[in-house]
Amino acid sequence: MRITTGKLLDLARKEAEGRPGIVSGYVIGSAAAGDPILGGTADVDLVLIHEYEPHVPREIVSLSDEVHLDITHHAKRLYQRPRELRVDPWLGPAMCEPVFLYDPTHFFEWAQASVRGQFHRPDNVLARSSAFLERARESLQGLETEQQWLHGWLRALLEATNAVASLEGFPASGRRVMQQLKSKLTAVGHPEIYGHFLRLLGAESILDSVAEDWVARWTTAFDSATKQSSDPELSEVRRNYYLGGYHSIIENGSAVEILWPLLSTWDRVIHALSVADAHQAQVLDTLELSINHASRREAELEDLLDQVEGVLENWSEKVGA
């Protein structure tokens, strides 16, 4: 199929309208921003609000080998107090500028109006950024087992960096997460935070010459997980989605920008397989992100958290939040 944003939104709309018990449906992410295609592949982040509790929190609906719907299911009760959602660091921004697809009773329109009201007021911006910082500290404190270390550390790193990025607007996520972070942190006047983010990832160790090899190793592991796991993130169509993005980013001369999504999905693969991966271990050793480097990396992340806290304090004083 020929991929266009309009076609993708039409397919998402049909999906929302064809489901029983749906109160509202809206699209967020790159499709809502009008730029979903990367490396010839795309997903549509569709949120469906159910009258009652949904059976699953997330599902993947394949539309072709290159395109799929990434559907998040929410219960209507989640939106009953929308003013509180404006300071939620993820859901607040998601509700602020989505694409409406299906809202026959205007329920989402009502909830969104409350979220958008005073959304950009400095104290609300600061609340969302502070929530990210708090989440990062909680994630860092939870790094107790070797099995969970990389997952928690990567999550804490992204949350800490998004605390500053959110001062510019919305947090960074998805295949382009590193590109977005660089842009947002530059826009808010703190490119040094992105530099710190790169150093913590061991980004100086990745070159275009090794990136393709790492992606090939990631693909082998992902293929094994796809056959054994029911995790929606590890479905075959997600494999194609990530591969298209990785190859496009590398071909663009920005291999370093695959690091966070590559590592976070690879970690998920390893947990699904419940076996060690010598290739992943070699990559982590190269980046100095293996458990052998945990103490130093945690200390470095603590330094970033302190730096971020200072940025938020200075921003608050400057704008009177």
C-alpha positions as CSV (number, residue, x, y, z in Angstrom):
1,M,0.0,0.0,0.0
2,R,1.1,3.6,-0.7
3,I,1.7,5.1,2.7
4,T,0.3,8.6,3.3
5,T,-0.7,10.3,6.6
6,G,-4.2,10.7,5.4
7,K,-4.6,7.0,4.5
8,L,-3.2,6.0,7.8
9,L,-5.7,8.2,9.7
10,D,-8.5,6.8,7.6
11,L,-7.6,3.3,8.5
12,A,-7.3,4.2,12.2
13,R,-10.7,5.9,12.0
14,K,-12.3,2.8,10.6
15,E,-10.8,0.7,13.3
16,A,-12.2,3.0,16.0
17,E,-15.6,3.1,14.5
18,G,-15.8,-0.6,14.0
19,R,-15.1,-1.6,17.6
20,P,-18.0,-2.1,20.0
21,G,-18.1,-0.3,23.4
22,I,-15.8,2.5,22.2
23,V,-16.5,6.0,23.7
24,S,-13.8,7.9,21.8
25,G,-10.7,7.3,19.7
26,Y,-7.8,9.6,18.9
27,V,-4.3,9.4,17.4
28,I,-1.1,10.7,19.0
29,G,2.6,10.5,18.1
30,S,4.2,10.9,14.7
31,A,0.9,10.3,12.7
32,A,-0.8,13.1,14.6
33,A,2.2,15.3,13.9
34,G,2.0,14.5,10.2
35,D,5.3,12.7,9.9
36,P,4.8,8.9,10.5
37,I,7.0,7.5,7.8
38,L,10.6,6.5,8.4
39,G,12.5,4.0,6.4
40,G,9.4,3.1,4.4
41,T,7.5,2.0,7.5
42,A,5.0,3.6,9.8
43,D,2.8,3.0,12.8
44,V,-0.3,4.8,14.0
45,D,-0.5,5.3,17.8
46,L,-4.3,4.9,18.3
47,V,-5.9,5.4,21.7
48,L,-9.3,3.8,22.2
49,I,-11.4,4.8,25.2
50,H,-13.7,2.0,26.4
51,E,-16.9,2.4,28.3
52,Y,-15.7,-0.3,30.7
53,E,-12.4,-1.9,31.5
54,P,-10.6,-3.1,28.3
55,H,-9.5,-6.7,28.1
56,V,-5.9,-5.8,27.2
57,P,-3.9,-2.6,27.6
58,R,-2.2,-2.8,24.2
59,E,-2.5,-4.6,20.9
60,I,-0.8,-4.4,17.5
61,V,-3.0,-4.6,14.3
62,S,-1.0,-5.3,11.2
63,L,-2.2,-3.4,8.0
64,S,0.7,-4.6,5.9
65,D,4.3,-5.6,6.3
66,E,5.3,-2.0,6.6
67,V,2.3,-0.4,8.4
68,H,0.4,-1.2,11.6
69,L,-1.8,0.2,14.3
70,D,-0.3,0.4,17.8
71,I,-3.4,0.5,19.9
72,T,-3.6,1.6,23.5
73,H,-6.8,0.7,25.4
74,H,-8.0,3.0,28.2
75,A,-11.1,2.8,30.4
76,K,-13.4,5.8,30.4
77,R,-12.8,6.2,34.2
78,L,-9.2,7.3,33.5
79,Y,-10.5,10.5,32.0
80,Q,-13.2,11.4,34.6
81,R,-11.0,14.0,36.4
82,P,-9.2,15.6,33.4
83,R,-7.8,18.6,35.2
84,E,-5.5,16.3,37.1
85,L,-4.3,14.9,33.7
86,R,-2.9,18.2,32.5
87,V,0.0,17.6,34.9
88,D,0.5,14.0,33.9
89,P,3.8,14.0,32.1
90,W,2.7,11.5,29.4
91,L,-1.1,11.5,29.1
92,G,-1.4,15.3,29.5
93,P,0.7,16.1,26.4
94,A,-0.9,13.2,24.5
95,M,-4.4,14.7,25.0
96,C,-3.2,18.2,24.2
97,E,-2.8,18.0,20.4
98,P,-4.1,14.6,19.1
99,V,-6.1,13.9,15.9
100,F,-9.8,13.3,16.8
101,L,-11.1,10.3,15.0
102,Y,-14.2,9.1,16.8
103,D,-16.0,11.0,19.6
104,P,-19.8,10.7,19.0
105,T,-20.8,11.8,22.5
106,H,-18.0,14.5,22.7
107,F,-16.6,12.8,25.8
108,F,-13.0,13.2,24.7
109,E,-13.7,16.8,23.6
110,W,-14.9,17.6,27.1
111,A,-12.0,16.0,28.8
112,Q,-9.5,17.6,26.4
113,A,-10.9,21.0,27.0
114,S,-10.0,20.7,30.7
115,V,-6.5,19.4,30.0
116,R,-5.8,22.1,27.5
117,G,-7.0,24.8,29.8
118,Q,-3.9,26.4,31.3
119,F,-1.8,23.5,29.9
120,H,1.1,25.8,29.1
121,R,0.9,27.8,32.3
122,P,4.4,27.7,33.9
123,D,3.4,26.0,37.1
124,N,1.7,23.2,35.1
125,V,4.8,22.9,32.8
126,L,7.0,22.6,35.9
127,A,4.7,20.0,37.4
128,R,5.0,17.7,34.4
129,S,8.8,18.2,34.3
130,S,9.1,17.6,38.0
131,A,7.0,14.4,37.6
132,F,9.5,13.1,35.1
133,L,12.4,13.9,37.4
134,E,10.6,12.1,40.3
135,R,10.0,9.1,38.1
136,A,13.6,9.0,37.2
137,R,14.7,9.0,40.8
138,E,12.2,6.2,41.6
139,S,13.5,4.2,38.6
140,L,17.1,4.7,39.7
141,Q,16.3,3.5,43.2
142,G,14.7,0.4,41.8
143,L,17.9,-1.0,40.2
144,E,18.3,-3.8,42.6
145,T,18.6,-6.9,40.4
146,E,20.9,-7.7,37.5
147,Q,18.0,-8.9,35.5
148,Q,16.2,-5.5,35.7
149,W,19.2,-3.2,35.8
150,L,19.4,-2.2,32.1
151,H,15.7,-1.7,31.7
152,G,15.4,0.5,34.8
153,W,18.6,2.4,34.0
154,L,17.5,3.2,30.4
155,R,14.0,4.3,31.7
156,A,15.5,6.5,34.3
157,L,17.9,8.1,31.8
158,L,15.0,8.9,29.4
159,E,12.8,10.2,32.2
160,A,15.5,12.5,33.5
161,T,16.2,13.9,30.0
162,N,12.5,14.3,29.3
163,A,12.2,16.4,32.4
164,V,14.1,19.2,30.7
165,A,12.8,18.4,27.2
166,S,9.2,18.9,28.5
167,L,10.0,22.5,29.3
168,E,9.8,23.0,25.5
169,G,6.5,21.3,25.1
170,F,6.0,17.5,24.8
171,P,8.3,14.7,25.8
172,A,10.3,12.7,23.3
173,S,9.5,9.1,22.4
174,G,9.4,6.5,19.7
175,R,12.0,5.6,17.0
176,R,13.0,9.2,16.7
177,V,13.4,9.7,20.5
178,M,17.1,10.8,20.3
179,Q,16.5,13.1,17.4
180,Q,13.6,14.7,19.3
181,L,15.6,15.0,22.5
182,K,18.4,16.8,20.6
183,S,15.9,19.2,19.0
184,K,13.9,19.9,22.2
185,L,16.8,20.4,24.5
186,T,18.4,22.8,22.0
187,A,15.1,24.7,21.7
188,V,14.9,25.1,25.5
189,G,18.5,26.2,25.7
190,H,20.1,23.2,27.3
191,P,22.0,21.2,24.6
192,E,24.4,20.2,27.3
193,I,21.8,17.9,28.7
194,Y,21.7,16.0,25.4
195,G,25.5,15.8,25.5
196,H,25.3,14.3,29.0
197,F,22.6,11.8,27.7
198,L,24.9,10.7,24.9
199,R,27.9,10.2,27.3
200,L,25.7,8.1,29.6
201,L,24.8,5.9,26.7
202,G,28.4,5.4,25.7
203,A,27.6,7.0,22.3
204,E,31.2,7.7,21.5
205,S,31.6,3.9,21.0
206,I,29.1,3.6,18.1
207,L,30.2,4.2,14.6
208,D,28.4,3.7,11.3
209,S,30.7,0.8,10.7
210,V,29.5,-1.1,13.7
211,A,25.9,0.0,13.8
212,E,24.8,-2.2,10.9
213,D,26.4,-5.2,12.6
214,W,24.6,-4.4,15.9
215,V,21.3,-4.1,14.1
216,A,21.9,-7.5,12.5
217,R,22.5,-9.0,15.9
218,W,19.5,-7.3,17.3
219,T,17.4,-8.7,14.4
220,T,18.5,-12.3,15.1
221,A,17.5,-12.0,18.8
222,F,14.2,-10.2,17.9
223,D,13.3,-13.0,15.4
224,S,13.7,-15.6,18.2
225,A,11.6,-13.6,20.6
226,T,8.8,-13.1,18.0
227,K,8.3,-16.9,17.8
228,Q,8.1,-17.3,21.6
229,S,6.5,-14.2,23.1
230,S,3.0,-12.8,23.1
231,D,4.4,-9.3,24.0
232,P,2.8,-6.8,21.4
233,E,6.1,-4.9,21.3
234,L,7.8,-8.0,19.9
235,S,5.4,-8.8,17.1
236,E,6.8,-9.3,13.6
237,V,5.4,-6.1,12.3
238,R,7.2,-4.1,15.0
239,R,10.4,-5.8,13.9
240,N,10.0,-4.3,10.4
241,Y,9.0,-1.0,11.9
242,Y,12.2,-0.7,13.9
243,L,14.4,-2.1,11.2
244,G,13.1,0.5,8.7
245,G,13.9,3.2,11.2
246,Y,17.4,1.9,12.1
247,H,18.5,1.6,8.5
248,S,17.1,5.0,7.6
249,I,18.9,6.7,10.5
250,I,22.2,5.0,9.8
251,E,22.0,5.8,6.1
252,N,21.4,9.4,7.1
253,G,24.8,9.4,8.9
254,S,23.3,9.5,12.4
255,A,24.0,6.0,13.7
256,V,24.2,7.2,17.3
257,E,20.4,8.0,17.2
258,I,19.5,4.4,17.1
259,L,21.1,3.7,20.5
260,W,18.2,4.2,22.9
261,P,15.5,2.4,21.0
262,L,17.9,-0.4,20.0
263,L,19.0,-1.0,23.6
264,S,15.6,-0.7,25.1
265,T,13.9,-3.1,22.7
266,W,16.9,-5.5,22.8
267,D,16.5,-5.6,26.6
268,R,12.9,-6.5,26.2
269,V,13.8,-9.3,23.8
270,I,16.2,-10.8,26.3
271,H,13.6,-10.8,29.0
272,A,11.1,-12.5,26.7
273,L,13.6,-15.2,25.8
274,S,14.8,-15.7,29.4
275,V,18.3,-16.5,28.1
276,A,21.6,-14.7,27.8
277,D,22.6,-13.1,24.5
278,A,26.3,-13.1,23.9
279,H,25.9,-10.5,21.2
280,Q,24.0,-8.1,23.4
281,A,26.5,-8.7,26.2
282,Q,29.3,-7.7,23.8
283,V,27.5,-4.5,22.8
284,L,26.8,-3.6,26.4
285,D,30.5,-4.1,27.3
286,T,31.5,-1.9,24.4
287,L,29.2,0.8,25.6
288,E,30.2,0.2,29.2
289,L,26.5,-0.5,30.1
290,S,26.9,-4.0,31.4
291,I,26.2,-4.8,35.1
292,N,30.0,-4.7,35.6
293,H,29.8,-0.9,35.1
294,A,26.6,-0.4,37.1
295,S,28.0,1.4,40.1
296,R,29.8,4.0,37.9
297,R,26.8,4.4,35.6
298,E,24.4,4.9,38.4
299,A,26.6,7.5,40.0
300,E,26.8,9.3,36.6
301,L,23.1,9.2,36.3
302,E,22.8,10.7,39.8
303,D,24.9,13.6,38.6
304,L,22.6,14.1,35.6
305,L,19.6,14.1,38.0
306,D,21.2,16.8,40.1
307,Q,22.0,18.8,36.9
308,V,18.3,18.4,35.8
309,E,17.1,19.5,39.2
310,G,19.2,22.7,38.9
311,V,17.8,23.4,35.4
312,L,14.2,23.1,36.7
313,E,14.9,25.3,39.6
314,N,16.5,28.0,37.5
315,W,13.7,27.8,34.9
316,S,11.1,28.1,37.7
317,E,12.8,31.2,39.1
318,K,13.1,32.7,35.6
319,V,9.4,32.3,34.7
320,G,7.9,32.7,38.2
321,A,6.4,29.2,38.3
